[in-house]
Amino acid sequence: MKTWEELKKELKKKGGRIKTDIEEMENLAEVVTAIYKKREKMGLSQQDLAKLCDIPQSTIARIETFRTTPNIDTLIKITHKLGLKVAVL
């Protein structure tokens, strides 16, 4: 049985849309993981962060569980309050 990493590598080799989709998912996972880790490191609950950002706690929960992709305004609000920066490379 293949690991997830082996499967991703195999699928990426095929190129096209599937490669693009996987890379987009990996980028989103990196952003969400950074948000989650920083929130935890700061000792903030989802509710605490939501209050700081003036957004519903459910939005934080949906982002952290990958049930939604944050729009840029929400992403900037969250990262700013966590002392993170959004960069386009």
PDB file with SEQRES, HELIX, SHEET and CRYST1 records, atoms N, CA, C and O in Angstrom:
SEQRES   1 A   89  MET LYS THR TRP GLU GLU LEU LYS LYS GLU LEU LYS LYS          
SEQRES   2 A   89  LYS GLY GLY ARG ILE LYS THR ASP ILE GLU GLU MET GLU          
SEQRES   3 A   89  ASN LEU ALA GLU VAL VAL THR ALA ILE TYR LYS LYS ARG          
SEQRES   4 A   89  GLU LYS MET GLY LEU SER GLN GLN ASP LEU ALA LYS LEU          
SEQRES   5 A   89  CYS ASP ILE PRO GLN SER THR ILE ALA ARG ILE GLU THR          
SEQRES   6 A   89  PHE ARG THR THR PRO ASN ILE ASP THR LEU ILE LYS ILE          
SEQRES   7 A   89  THR HIS LYS LEU GLY LEU LYS VAL ALA VAL LEU                  
HELIX    1 AA1 TRP A    4  LYS A   13  1                                  10    
HELIX    2 AA2 GLY A   16  LYS A   41  1                                  26    
HELIX    3 AA3 GLN A   46  CYS A   53  1                                   8    
HELIX    4 AA4 GLN A   57  GLU A   64  1                                   8    
HELIX    5 AA5 ILE A   72  LEU A   82  1                                  11    
CRYST1    1.000    1.000    1.000  90.00  90.00  90.00 P 1           1          
ATOM      1  N   MET A   1       0.836  -1.182   0.000  1.00  0.00           N  
ATOM      2  CA  MET A   1       0.000   0.000   0.000  1.00  0.00           C  
ATOM      3  C   MET A   1       0.882   1.247   0.000  1.00  0.00           C  
ATOM      4  O   MET A   1       1.872   1.317   0.729  1.00  0.00           O  
ATOM      5  N   LYS A   2       0.518   2.221  -0.816  1.00  0.00           N  
ATOM      6  CA  LYS A   2       1.279   3.458  -0.933  1.00  0.00           C  
ATOM      7  C   LYS A   2       0.951   4.415   0.208  1.00  0.00           C  
ATOM      8  O   LYS A   2      -0.170   4.458   0.715  1.00  0.00           O  
ATOM      9  N   THR A   3       1.965   5.177   0.590  1.00  0.00           N  
ATOM     10  CA  THR A   3       1.716   6.237   1.567  1.00  0.00           C  
ATOM     11  C   THR A   3       1.085   7.415   0.825  1.00  0.00           C  
ATOM     12  O   THR A   3       1.092   7.468  -0.405  1.00  0.00           O  
ATOM     13  N   TRP A   4       0.548   8.345   1.587  1.00  0.00           N  
ATOM     14  CA  TRP A   4      -0.047   9.537   0.990  1.00  0.00           C  
ATOM     15  C   TRP A   4       1.013  10.321   0.219  1.00  0.00           C  
ATOM     16  O   TRP A   4       0.742  10.823  -0.872  1.00  0.00           O  
ATOM     17  N   GLU A   5       2.208  10.426   0.777  1.00  0.00           N  
ATOM     18  CA  GLU A   5       3.283  11.161   0.107  1.00  0.00           C  
ATOM     19  C   GLU A   5       3.667  10.497  -1.214  1.00  0.00           C  
ATOM     20  O   GLU A   5       3.905  11.189  -2.204  1.00  0.00           O  
ATOM     21  N   GLU A   6       3.730   9.181  -1.240  1.00  0.00           N  
ATOM     22  CA  GLU A   6       4.041   8.460  -2.483  1.00  0.00           C  
ATOM     23  C   GLU A   6       2.960   8.682  -3.531  1.00  0.00           C  
ATOM     24  O   GLU A   6       3.254   8.899  -4.707  1.00  0.00           O  
ATOM     25  N   LEU A   7       1.707   8.625  -3.093  1.00  0.00           N  
ATOM     26  CA  LEU A   7       0.589   8.830  -4.012  1.00  0.00           C  
ATOM     27  C   LEU A   7       0.603  10.247  -4.576  1.00  0.00           C  
ATOM     28  O   LEU A   7       0.409  10.438  -5.776  1.00  0.00           O  
ATOM     29  N   LYS A   8       0.833  11.252  -3.711  1.00  0.00           N  
ATOM     30  CA  LYS A   8       0.897  12.637  -4.186  1.00  0.00           C  
ATOM     31  C   LYS A   8       2.001  12.801  -5.225  1.00  0.00           C  
ATOM     32  O   LYS A   8       1.797  13.430  -6.264  1.00  0.00           O  
ATOM     33  N   LYS A   9       3.150  12.242  -4.944  1.00  0.00           N  
ATOM     34  CA  LYS A   9       4.279  12.353  -5.867  1.00  0.00           C  
ATOM     35  C   LYS A   9       3.934  11.721  -7.218  1.00  0.00           C  
ATOM     36  O   LYS A   9       4.236  12.286  -8.269  1.00  0.00           O  
ATOM     37  N   GLU A  10       3.311  10.565  -7.181  1.00  0.00           N  
ATOM     38  CA  GLU A  10       2.906   9.879  -8.410  1.00  0.00           C  
ATOM     39  C   GLU A  10       1.883  10.695  -9.199  1.00  0.00           C  
ATOM     40  O   GLU A  10       1.982  10.811 -10.420  1.00  0.00           O  
ATOM     41  N   LEU A  11       0.909  11.254  -8.499  1.00  0.00           N  
ATOM     42  CA  LEU A  11      -0.128  12.037  -9.163  1.00  0.00           C  
ATOM     43  C   LEU A  11       0.438  13.331  -9.746  1.00  0.00           C  
ATOM     44  O   LEU A  11       0.039  13.751 -10.832  1.00  0.00           O  
ATOM     45  N   LYS A  12       1.362  13.961  -9.029  1.00  0.00           N  
ATOM     46  CA  LYS A  12       1.970  15.201  -9.514  1.00  0.00           C  
ATOM     47  C   LYS A  12       2.731  14.973 -10.818  1.00  0.00           C  
ATOM     48  O   LYS A  12       2.775  15.849 -11.682  1.00  0.00           O  
ATOM     49  N   LYS A  13       3.324  13.800 -10.951  1.00  0.00           N  
ATOM     50  CA  LYS A  13       4.076  13.477 -12.163  1.00  0.00           C  
ATOM     51  C   LYS A  13       3.177  13.489 -13.401  1.00  0.00           C  
ATOM     52  O   LYS A  13       3.646  13.722 -14.516  1.00  0.00           O  
ATOM     53  N   LYS A  14       1.896  13.240 -13.198  1.00  0.00           N  
ATOM     54  CA  LYS A  14       0.962  13.229 -14.323  1.00  0.00           C  
ATOM     55  C   LYS A  14       0.717  14.631 -14.860  1.00  0.00           C  
ATOM     56  O   LYS A  14       0.268  14.813 -15.992  1.00  0.00           O  
ATOM     57  N   GLY A  15       1.023  15.623 -14.018  1.00  0.00           N  
ATOM     58  CA  GLY A  15       0.888  17.010 -14.449  1.00  0.00           C  
ATOM     59  C   GLY A  15      -0.555  17.458 -14.570  1.00  0.00           C  
ATOM     60  O   GLY A  15      -1.468  16.828 -14.035  1.00  0.00           O  
ATOM     61  N   GLY A  16      -0.741  18.547 -15.275  1.00  0.00           N  
ATOM     62  CA  GLY A  16      -2.076  19.073 -15.538  1.00  0.00           C  
ATOM     63  C   GLY A  16      -2.807  19.537 -14.300  1.00  0.00           C  
ATOM     64  O   GLY A  16      -2.209  19.978 -13.319  1.00  0.00           O  
ATOM     65  N   ARG A  17      -4.111  19.423 -14.378  1.00  0.00           N  
ATOM     66  CA  ARG A  17      -5.002  19.940 -13.327  1.00  0.00           C  
ATOM     67  C   ARG A  17      -4.777  19.249 -11.989  1.00  0.00           C  
ATOM     68  O   ARG A  17      -4.822  19.901 -10.946  1.00  0.00           O  
ATOM     69  N   ILE A  18      -4.539  17.949 -12.001  1.00  0.00           N  
ATOM     70  CA  ILE A  18      -4.369  17.236 -10.732  1.00  0.00           C  
ATOM     71  C   ILE A  18      -3.135  17.724  -9.984  1.00  0.00           C  
ATOM     72  O   ILE A  18      -3.156  17.839  -8.759  1.00  0.00           O  
ATOM     73  N   LYS A  19      -2.059  18.011 -10.717  1.00  0.00           N  
ATOM     74  CA  LYS A  19      -0.848  18.545 -10.089  1.00  0.00           C  
ATOM     75  C   LYS A  19      -1.144  19.908  -9.473  1.00  0.00           C  
ATOM     76  O   LYS A  19      -0.753  20.185  -8.339  1.00  0.00           O  
ATOM     77  N   THR A  20      -1.829  20.742 -10.221  1.00  0.00           N  
ATOM     78  CA  THR A  20      -2.184  22.078  -9.731  1.00  0.00           C  
ATOM     79  C   THR A  20      -3.063  21.985  -8.488  1.00  0.00           C  
ATOM     80  O   THR A  20      -2.836  22.701  -7.513  1.00  0.00           O  
ATOM     81  N   ASP A  21      -4.059  21.114  -8.515  1.00  0.00           N  
ATOM     82  CA  ASP A  21      -4.964  20.957  -7.373  1.00  0.00           C  
ATOM     83  C   ASP A  21      -4.211  20.501  -6.128  1.00  0.00           C  
ATOM     84  O   ASP A  21      -4.437  21.026  -5.037  1.00  0.00           O  
ATOM     85  N   ILE A  22      -3.326  19.534  -6.287  1.00  0.00           N  
ATOM     86  CA  ILE A  22      -2.561  19.033  -5.143  1.00  0.00           C  
ATOM     87  C   ILE A  22      -1.674  20.137  -4.579  1.00  0.00           C  
ATOM     88  O   ILE A  22      -1.594  20.303  -3.362  1.00  0.00           O  
ATOM     89  N   GLU A  23      -1.019  20.882  -5.437  1.00  0.00           N  
ATOM     90  CA  GLU A  23      -0.155  21.964  -4.966  1.00  0.00           C  
ATOM     91  C   GLU A  23      -0.949  23.048  -4.252  1.00  0.00           C  
ATOM     92  O   GLU A  23      -0.481  23.607  -3.261  1.00  0.00           O  
ATOM     93  N   GLU A  24      -2.147  23.351  -4.745  1.00  0.00           N  
ATOM     94  CA  GLU A  24      -2.999  24.334  -4.070  1.00  0.00           C  
ATOM     95  C   GLU A  24      -3.420  23.833  -2.697  1.00  0.00           C  
ATOM     96  O   GLU A  24      -3.444  24.603  -1.736  1.00  0.00           O  
ATOM     97  N   MET A  25      -3.755  22.546  -2.596  1.00  0.00           N  
ATOM     98  CA  MET A  25      -4.130  21.972  -1.303  1.00  0.00           C  
ATOM     99  C   MET A  25      -2.954  21.996  -0.333  1.00  0.00           C  
ATOM    100  O   MET A  25      -3.133  22.267   0.855  1.00  0.00           O  
ATOM    101  N   GLU A  26      -1.751  21.714  -0.835  1.00  0.00           N  
ATOM    102  CA  GLU A  26      -0.566  21.748   0.017  1.00  0.00           C  
ATOM    103  C   GLU A  26      -0.297  23.168   0.519  1.00  0.00           C  
ATOM    104  O   GLU A  26       0.068  23.358   1.679  1.00  0.00           O  
ATOM    105  N   ASN A  27      -0.476  24.155  -0.345  1.00  0.00           N  
ATOM    106  CA  ASN A  27      -0.279  25.553   0.066  1.00  0.00           C  
ATOM    107  C   ASN A  27      -1.292  25.959   1.123  1.00  0.00           C  
ATOM    108  O   ASN A  27      -0.940  26.603   2.111  1.00  0.00           O  
ATOM    109  N   LEU A  28      -2.546  25.585   0.918  1.00  0.00           N  
ATOM    110  CA  LEU A  28      -3.581  25.907   1.906  1.00  0.00           C  
ATOM    111  C   LEU A  28      -3.277  25.223   3.237  1.00  0.00           C  
ATOM    112  O   LEU A  28      -3.425  25.828   4.299  1.00  0.00           O  
ATOM    113  N   ALA A  29      -2.855  23.971   3.177  1.00  0.00           N  
ATOM    114  CA  ALA A  29      -2.525  23.244   4.401  1.00  0.00           C  
ATOM    115  C   ALA A  29      -1.384  23.921   5.154  1.00  0.00           C  
ATOM    116  O   ALA A  29      -1.381  23.955   6.384  1.00  0.00           O  
ATOM    117  N   GLU A  30      -0.427  24.452   4.422  1.00  0.00           N  
ATOM    118  CA  GLU A  30       0.696  25.142   5.053  1.00  0.00           C  
ATOM    119  C   GLU A  30       0.223  26.408   5.775  1.00  0.00           C  
ATOM    120  O   GLU A  30       0.665  26.688   6.890  1.00  0.00           O  
ATOM    121  N   VAL A  31      -0.660  27.159   5.151  1.00  0.00           N  
ATOM    122  CA  VAL A  31      -1.191  28.387   5.752  1.00  0.00           C  
ATOM    123  C   VAL A  31      -2.014  28.060   6.993  1.00  0.00           C  
ATOM    124  O   VAL A  31      -1.822  28.664   8.048  1.00  0.00           O  
ATOM    125  N   VAL A  32      -2.917  27.118   6.866  1.00  0.00           N  
ATOM    126  CA  VAL A  32      -3.792  26.763   7.988  1.00  0.00           C  
ATOM    127  C   VAL A  32      -2.979  26.195   9.144  1.00  0.00           C  
ATOM    128  O   VAL A  32      -3.254  26.499  10.305  1.00  0.00           O  
ATOM    129  N   THR A  33      -1.999  25.386   8.841  1.00  0.00           N  
ATOM    130  CA  THR A  33      -1.148  24.824   9.893  1.00  0.00           C  
ATOM    131  C   THR A  33      -0.388  25.923  10.627  1.00  0.00           C  
ATOM    132  O   THR A  33      -0.250  25.870  11.849  1.00  0.00           O  
ATOM    133  N   ALA A  34       0.104  26.913   9.896  1.00  0.00           N  
ATOM    134  CA  ALA A  34       0.810  28.034  10.529  1.00  0.00           C  
ATOM    135  C   ALA A  34      -0.126  28.802  11.461  1.00  0.00           C  
ATOM    136  O   ALA A  34       0.264  29.183  12.564  1.00  0.00           O  
ATOM    137  N   ILE A  35      -1.357  29.025  11.015  1.00  0.00           N  
ATOM    138  CA  ILE A  35      -2.337  29.730  11.842  1.00  0.00           C  
ATOM    139  C   ILE A  35      -2.629  28.936  13.108  1.00  0.00           C  
ATOM    140  O   ILE A  35      -2.605  29.482  14.211  1.00  0.00           O  
ATOM    141  N   TYR A  36      -2.904  27.654  12.946  1.00  0.00           N  
ATOM    142  CA  TYR A  36      -3.232  26.792  14.091  1.00  0.00           C  
ATOM    143  C   TYR A  36      -2.070  26.756  15.091  1.00  0.00           C  
ATOM    144  O   TYR A  36      -2.275  26.935  16.291  1.00  0.00           O  
ATOM    145  N   LYS A  37      -0.857  26.523  14.592  1.00  0.00           N  
ATOM    146  CA  LYS A  37       0.300  26.414  15.490  1.00  0.00           C  
ATOM    147  C   LYS A  37       0.559  27.720  16.235  1.00  0.00           C  
ATOM    148  O   LYS A  37       0.862  27.705  17.428  1.00  0.00           O  
ATOM    149  N   LYS A  38       0.443  28.837  15.545  1.00  0.00           N  
ATOM    150  CA  LYS A  38       0.675  30.137  16.191  1.00  0.00           C  
ATOM    151  C   LYS A  38      -0.401  30.422  17.232  1.00  0.00           C  
ATOM    152  O   LYS A  38      -0.103  30.934  18.311  1.00  0.00           O  
ATOM    153  N   ARG A  39      -1.653  30.091  16.912  1.00  0.00           N  
ATOM    154  CA  ARG A  39      -2.746  30.291  17.869  1.00  0.00           C  
ATOM    155  C   ARG A  39      -2.491  29.467  19.128  1.00  0.00           C  
ATOM    156  O   ARG A  39      -2.643  29.963  20.244  1.00  0.00           O  
ATOM    157  N   GLU A  40      -2.106  28.220  18.943  1.00  0.00           N  
ATOM    158  CA  GLU A  40      -1.825  27.339  20.076  1.00  0.00           C  
ATOM    159  C   GLU A  40      -0.626  27.848  20.884  1.00  0.00           C  
ATOM    160  O   GLU A  40      -0.662  27.855  22.115  1.00  0.00           O  
ATOM    161  N   LYS A  41       0.433  28.273  20.191  1.00  0.00           N  
ATOM    162  CA  LYS A  41       1.628  28.770  20.858  1.00  0.00           C  
ATOM    163  C   LYS A  41       1.321  29.995  21.711  1.00  0.00           C  
ATOM    164  O   LYS A  41       1.905  30.189  22.777  1.00  0.00           O  
ATOM    165  N   MET A  42       0.394  30.819  21.225  1.00  0.00           N  
ATOM    166  CA  MET A  42       0.006  32.019  21.964  1.00  0.00           C  
ATOM    167  C   MET A  42      -0.994  31.724  23.087  1.00  0.00           C  
ATOM    168  O   MET A  42      -1.351  32.614  23.858  1.00  0.00           O  
ATOM    169  N   GLY A  43      -1.440  30.469  23.170  1.00  0.00           N  
ATOM    170  CA  GLY A  43      -2.381  30.083  24.216  1.00  0.00           C  
ATOM    171  C   GLY A  43      -3.790  30.591  23.985  1.00  0.00           C  
ATOM    172  O   GLY A  43      -4.562  30.753  24.930  1.00  0.00           O  
ATOM    173  N   LEU A  44      -4.123  30.841  22.731  1.00  0.00           N  
ATOM    174  CA  LEU A  44      -5.451  31.349  22.397  1.00  0.00           C  
ATOM    175  C   LEU A  44      -6.385  30.211  21.999  1.00  0.00           C  
ATOM    176  O   LEU A  44      -5.992  29.293  21.280  1.00  0.00           O  
ATOM    177  N   SER A  45      -7.596  30.283  22.465  1.00  0.00           N  
ATOM    178  CA  SER A  45      -8.626  29.366  21.986  1.00  0.00           C  
ATOM    179  C   SER A  45      -9.160  29.901  20.658  1.00  0.00           C  
ATOM    180  O   SER A  45      -8.870  31.033  20.273  1.00  0.00           O  
ATOM    181  N   GLN A  46      -9.925  29.094  19.979  1.00  0.00           N  
ATOM    182  CA  GLN A  46     -10.579  29.575  18.762  1.00  0.00           C  
ATOM    183  C   GLN A  46     -11.467  30.771  19.090  1.00  0.00           C  
ATOM    184  O   GLN A  46     -11.521  31.737  18.330  1.00  0.00           O  
ATOM    185  N   GLN A  47     -12.155  30.702  20.209  1.00  0.00           N  
ATOM    186  CA  GLN A  47     -13.040  31.793  20.629  1.00  0.00           C  
ATOM    187  C   GLN A  47     -12.241  33.068  20.880  1.00  0.00           C  
ATOM    188  O   GLN A  47     -12.662  34.155  20.485  1.00  0.00           O  
ATOM    189  N   ASP A  48     -11.086  32.935  21.540  1.00  0.00           N  
ATOM    190  CA  ASP A  48     -10.234  34.104  21.799  1.00  0.00           C  
ATOM    191  C   ASP A  48      -9.816  34.770  20.490  1.00  0.00           C  
ATOM    192  O   ASP A  48      -9.926  35.986  20.337  1.00  0.00           O  
ATOM    193  N   LEU A  49      -9.337  33.957  19.552  1.00  0.00           N  
ATOM    194  CA  LEU A  49      -8.882  34.493  18.272  1.00  0.00           C  
ATOM    195  C   LEU A  49     -10.037  35.131  17.510  1.00  0.00           C  
ATOM    196  O   LEU A  49      -9.884  36.190  16.901  1.00  0.00           O  
ATOM    197  N   ALA A  50     -11.184  34.480  17.551  1.00  0.00           N  
ATOM    198  CA  ALA A  50     -12.359  35.021  16.861  1.00  0.00           C  
ATOM    199  C   ALA A  50     -12.714  36.401  17.410  1.00  0.00           C  
ATOM    200  O   ALA A  50     -13.018  37.315  16.643  1.00  0.00           O  
ATOM    201  N   LYS A  51     -12.678  36.556  18.724  1.00  0.00           N  
ATOM    202  CA  LYS A  51     -12.981  37.860  19.328  1.00  0.00           C  
ATOM    203  C   LYS A  51     -11.962  38.917  18.900  1.00  0.00           C  
ATOM    204  O   LYS A  51     -12.330  40.047  18.581  1.00  0.00           O  
ATOM    205  N   LEU A  52     -10.689  38.547  18.895  1.00  0.00           N  
ATOM    206  CA  LEU A  52      -9.649  39.488  18.464  1.00  0.00           C  
ATOM    207  C   LEU A  52      -9.859  39.949  17.025  1.00  0.00           C  
ATOM    208  O   LEU A  52      -9.586  41.098  16.678  1.00  0.00           O  
ATOM    209  N   CYS A  53     -10.351  39.026  16.193  1.00  0.00           N  
ATOM    210  CA  CYS A  53     -10.520  39.314  14.761  1.00  0.00           C  
ATOM    211  C   CYS A  53     -11.908  39.830  14.418  1.00  0.00           C  
ATOM    212  O   CYS A  53     -12.163  40.224  13.280  1.00  0.00           O  
ATOM    213  N   ASP A  54     -12.803  39.829  15.396  1.00  0.00           N  
ATOM    214  CA  ASP A  54     -14.195  40.237  15.184  1.00  0.00           C  
ATOM    215  C   ASP A  54     -14.864  39.404  14.095  1.00  0.00           C  
ATOM    216  O   ASP A  54     -15.523  39.921  13.193  1.00  0.00           O  
ATOM    217  N   ILE A  55     -14.667  38.090  14.218  1.00  0.00           N  
ATOM    218  CA  ILE A  55     -15.320  37.136  13.326  1.00  0.00           C  
ATOM    219  C   ILE A  55     -15.893  36.005  14.182  1.00  0.00           C  
ATOM    220  O   ILE A  55     -15.464  35.829  15.323  1.00  0.00           O  
ATOM    221  N   PRO A  56     -16.843  35.241  13.663  1.00  0.00           N  
ATOM    222  CA  PRO A  56     -17.408  34.149  14.451  1.00  0.00           C  
ATOM    223  C   PRO A  56     -16.385  33.043  14.736  1.00  0.00           C  
ATOM    224  O   PRO A  56     -15.518  32.756  13.910  1.00  0.00           O  
ATOM    225  N   GLN A  57     -16.499  32.436  15.906  1.00  0.00           N  
ATOM    226  CA  GLN A  57     -15.626  31.311  16.260  1.00  0.00           C  
ATOM    227  C   GLN A  57     -15.796  30.186  15.256  1.00  0.00           C  
ATOM    228  O   GLN A  57     -14.838  29.476  14.950  1.00  0.00           O  
ATOM    229  N   SER A  58     -16.999  30.017  14.744  1.00  0.00           N  
ATOM    230  CA  SER A  58     -17.247  28.945  13.776  1.00  0.00           C  
ATOM    231  C   SER A  58     -16.410  29.122  12.509  1.00  0.00           C  
ATOM    232  O   SER A  58     -16.066  28.142  11.848  1.00  0.00           O  
ATOM    233  N   THR A  59     -16.087  30.362  12.174  1.00  0.00           N  
ATOM    234  CA  THR A  59     -15.233  30.609  11.006  1.00  0.00           C  
ATOM    235  C   THR A  59     -13.828  30.071  11.258  1.00  0.00           C  
ATOM    236  O   THR A  59     -13.238  29.429  10.389  1.00  0.00           O  
ATOM    237  N   ILE A  60     -13.299  30.333  12.440  1.00  0.00           N  
ATOM    238  CA  ILE A  60     -11.981  29.802  12.798  1.00  0.00           C  
ATOM    239  C   ILE A  60     -12.009  28.276  12.749  1.00  0.00           C  
ATOM    240  O   ILE A  60     -11.101  27.650  12.203  1.00  0.00           O  
ATOM    241  N   ALA A  61     -13.040  27.689  13.316  1.00  0.00           N  
ATOM    242  CA  ALA A  61     -13.151  26.224  13.331  1.00  0.00           C  
ATOM    243  C   ALA A  61     -13.225  25.652  11.917  1.00  0.00           C  
ATOM    244  O   ALA A  61     -12.573  24.652  11.617  1.00  0.00           O  
ATOM    245  N   ARG A  62     -14.011  26.277  11.053  1.00  0.00           N  
ATOM    246  CA  ARG A  62     -14.138  25.776   9.674  1.00  0.00           C  
ATOM    247  C   ARG A  62     -12.829  25.904   8.912  1.00  0.00           C  
ATOM    248  O   ARG A  62     -12.498  25.037   8.103  1.00  0.00           O  
ATOM    249  N   ILE A  63     -12.086  26.966   9.157  1.00  0.00           N  
ATOM    250  CA  ILE A  63     -10.788  27.136   8.507  1.00  0.00           C  
ATOM    251  C   ILE A  63      -9.813  26.067   8.999  1.00  0.00           C  
ATOM    252  O   ILE A  63      -9.140  25.417   8.200  1.00  0.00           O  
ATOM    253  N   GLU A  64      -9.742  25.893  10.308  1.00  0.00           N  
ATOM    254  CA  GLU A  64      -8.783  24.950  10.885  1.00  0.00           C  
ATOM    255  C   GLU A  64      -9.098  23.495  10.558  1.00  0.00           C  
ATOM    256  O   GLU A  64      -8.209  22.646  10.630  1.00  0.00           O  
ATOM    257  N   THR A  65     -10.323  23.195  10.206  1.00  0.00           N  
ATOM    258  CA  THR A  65     -10.696  21.821   9.843  1.00  0.00           C  
ATOM    259  C   THR A  65     -10.856  21.662   8.334  1.00  0.00           C  
ATOM    260  O   THR A  65     -11.365  20.647   7.858  1.00  0.00           O  
ATOM    261  N   PHE A  66     -10.420  22.667   7.592  1.00  0.00           N  
ATOM    262  CA  PHE A  66     -10.434  22.640   6.123  1.00  0.00           C  
ATOM    263  C   PHE A  66     -11.838  22.485   5.533  1.00  0.00           C  
ATOM    264  O   PHE A  66     -12.000  21.955   4.434  1.00  0.00           O  
ATOM    265  N   ARG A  67     -12.831  22.941   6.256  1.00  0.00           N  
ATOM    266  CA  ARG A  67     -14.192  22.912   5.708  1.00  0.00           C  
ATOM    267  C   ARG A  67     -14.500  24.152   4.901  1.00  0.00           C  
ATOM    268  O   ARG A  67     -15.520  24.220   4.216  1.00  0.00           O  
ATOM    269  N   THR A  68     -13.603  25.150   4.983  1.00  0.00           N  
ATOM    270  CA  THR A  68     -13.746  26.354   4.175  1.00  0.00           C  
ATOM    271  C   THR A  68     -12.372  26.922   3.904  1.00  0.00           C  
ATOM    272  O   THR A  68     -11.423  26.676   4.650  1.00  0.00           O  
ATOM    273  N   THR A  69     -12.276  27.671   2.849  1.00  0.00           N  
ATOM    274  CA  THR A  69     -11.054  28.392   2.525  1.00  0.00           C  
ATOM    275  C   THR A  69     -11.310  29.861   2.853  1.00  0.00           C  
ATOM    276  O   THR A  69     -12.277  30.445   2.363  1.00  0.00           O  
ATOM    277  N   PRO A  70     -10.453  30.461   3.676  1.00  0.00           N  
ATOM    278  CA  PRO A  70     -10.708  31.852   4.061  1.00  0.00           C  
ATOM    279  C   PRO A  70     -10.539  32.806   2.889  1.00  0.00           C  
ATOM    280  O   PRO A  70      -9.659  32.631   2.046  1.00  0.00           O  
ATOM    281  N   ASN A  71     -11.410  33.830   2.851  1.00  0.00           N  
ATOM    282  CA  ASN A  71     -11.185  34.868   1.846  1.00  0.00           C  
ATOM    283  C   ASN A  71     -10.002  35.712   2.317  1.00  0.00           C  
ATOM    284  O   ASN A  71      -9.587  35.612   3.472  1.00  0.00           O  
ATOM    285  N   ILE A  72      -9.478  36.514   1.453  1.00  0.00           N  
ATOM    286  CA  ILE A  72      -8.248  37.258   1.757  1.00  0.00           C  
ATOM    287  C   ILE A  72      -8.432  38.224   2.929  1.00  0.00           C  
ATOM    288  O   ILE A  72      -7.514  38.402   3.730  1.00  0.00           O  
ATOM    289  N   ASP A  73      -9.601  38.846   3.036  1.00  0.00           N  
ATOM    290  CA  ASP A  73      -9.842  39.762   4.163  1.00  0.00           C  
ATOM    291  C   ASP A  73      -9.764  39.029   5.496  1.00  0.00           C  
ATOM    292  O   ASP A  73      -9.143  39.510   6.444  1.00  0.00           O  
ATOM    293  N   THR A  74     -10.392  37.875   5.559  1.00  0.00           N  
ATOM    294  CA  THR A  74     -10.383  37.079   6.787  1.00  0.00           C  
ATOM    295  C   THR A  74      -8.987  36.577   7.085  1.00  0.00           C  
ATOM    296  O   THR A  74      -8.547  36.605   8.234  1.00  0.00           O  
ATOM    297  N   LEU A  75      -8.293  36.122   6.072  1.00  0.00           N  
ATOM    298  CA  LEU A  75      -6.929  35.629   6.243  1.00  0.00           C  
ATOM    299  C   LEU A  75      -6.020  36.724   6.799  1.00  0.00           C  
ATOM    300  O   LEU A  75      -5.215  36.468   7.694  1.00  0.00           O  
ATOM    301  N   ILE A  76      -6.146  37.926   6.278  1.00  0.00           N  
ATOM    302  CA  ILE A  76      -5.322  39.040   6.754  1.00  0.00           C  
ATOM    303  C   ILE A  76      -5.674  39.406   8.196  1.00  0.00           C  
ATOM    304  O   ILE A  76      -4.781  39.666   9.002  1.00  0.00           O  
ATOM    305  N   LYS A  77      -6.970  39.429   8.527  1.00  0.00           N  
ATOM    306  CA  LYS A  77      -7.383  39.715   9.909  1.00  0.00           C  
ATOM    307  C   LYS A  77      -6.737  38.723  10.876  1.00  0.00           C  
ATOM    308  O   LYS A  77      -6.170  39.105  11.899  1.00  0.00           O  
ATOM    309  N   ILE A  78      -6.836  37.449  10.527  1.00  0.00           N  
ATOM    310  CA  ILE A  78      -6.335  36.390  11.418  1.00  0.00           C  
ATOM    311  C   ILE A  78      -4.817  36.460  11.545  1.00  0.00           C  
ATOM    312  O   ILE A  78      -4.283  36.463  12.654  1.00  0.00           O  
ATOM    313  N   THR A  79      -4.129  36.517  10.417  1.00  0.00           N  
ATOM    314  CA  THR A  79      -2.662  36.509  10.470  1.00  0.00           C  
ATOM    315  C   THR A  79      -2.124  37.753  11.172  1.00  0.00           C  
ATOM    316  O   THR A  79      -1.141  37.675  11.910  1.00  0.00           O  
ATOM    317  N   HIS A  80      -2.761  38.892  10.946  1.00  0.00           N  
ATOM    318  CA  HIS A  80      -2.325  40.129  11.603  1.00  0.00           C  
ATOM    319  C   HIS A  80      -2.401  39.993  13.122  1.00  0.00           C  
ATOM    320  O   HIS A  80      -1.460  40.354  13.828  1.00  0.00           O  
ATOM    321  N   LYS A  81      -3.512  39.478  13.618  1.00  0.00           N  
ATOM    322  CA  LYS A  81      -3.683  39.338  15.073  1.00  0.00           C  
ATOM    323  C   LYS A  81      -2.731  38.310  15.662  1.00  0.00           C  
ATOM    324  O   LYS A  81      -2.420  38.357  16.852  1.00  0.00           O  
ATOM    325  N   LEU A  82      -2.263  37.376  14.828  1.00  0.00           N  
ATOM    326  CA  LEU A  82      -1.323  36.354  15.304  1.00  0.00           C  
ATOM    327  C   LEU A  82       0.132  36.763  15.107  1.00  0.00           C  
ATOM    328  O   LEU A  82       1.049  36.030  15.477  1.00  0.00           O  
ATOM    329  N   GLY A  83       0.334  37.944  14.519  1.00  0.00           N  
ATOM    330  CA  GLY A  83       1.698  38.392  14.259  1.00  0.00           C  
ATOM    331  C   GLY A  83       2.343  37.694  13.075  1.00  0.00           C  
ATOM    332  O   GLY A  83       3.568  37.666  12.956  1.00  0.00           O  
ATOM    333  N   LEU A  84       1.525  37.135  12.206  1.00  0.00           N  
ATOM    334  CA  LEU A  84       1.998  36.500  10.979  1.00  0.00           C  
ATOM    335  C   LEU A  84       1.780  37.440   9.823  1.00  0.00           C  
ATOM    336  O   LEU A  84       1.031  38.410   9.942  1.00  0.00           O  
ATOM    337  N   LYS A  85       2.429  37.167   8.696  1.00  0.00           N  
ATOM    338  CA  LYS A  85       2.254  37.981   7.510  1.00  0.00           C  
ATOM    339  C   LYS A  85       1.863  37.103   6.326  1.00  0.00           C  
ATOM    340  O   LYS A  85       2.301  35.958   6.212  1.00  0.00           O  
ATOM    341  N   VAL A  86       1.045  37.650   5.462  1.00  0.00           N  
ATOM    342  CA  VAL A  86       0.679  36.994   4.221  1.00  0.00           C  
ATOM    343  C   VAL A  86       1.621  37.516   3.149  1.00  0.00           C  
ATOM    344  O   VAL A  86       1.773  38.727   2.989  1.00  0.00           O  
ATOM    345  N   ALA A  87       2.251  36.612   2.417  1.00  0.00           N  
ATOM    346  CA  ALA A  87       3.188  37.021   1.369  1.00  0.00           C  
ATOM    347  C   ALA A  87       2.827  36.333   0.059  1.00  0.00           C  
ATOM    348  O   ALA A  87       2.393  35.182   0.039  1.00  0.00           O  
ATOM    349  N   VAL A  88       3.015  37.054  -1.016  1.00  0.00           N  
ATOM    350  CA  VAL A  88       2.817  36.488  -2.349  1.00  0.00           C  
ATOM    351  C   VAL A  88       4.195  36.312  -2.953  1.00  0.00           C  
ATOM    352  O   VAL A  88       4.953  37.271  -3.093  1.00  0.00           O  
ATOM    353  N   LEU A  89       4.509  35.088  -3.306  1.00  0.00           N  
ATOM    354  CA  LEU A  89       5.848  34.797  -3.855  1.00  0.00           C  
ATOM    355  C   LEU A  89       5.742  34.367  -5.287  1.00  0.00           C  
ATOM    356  O   LEU A  89       6.757  34.079  -5.922  1.00  0.00           O  
TER     357      LEU A  89                                                      
END                                                                             
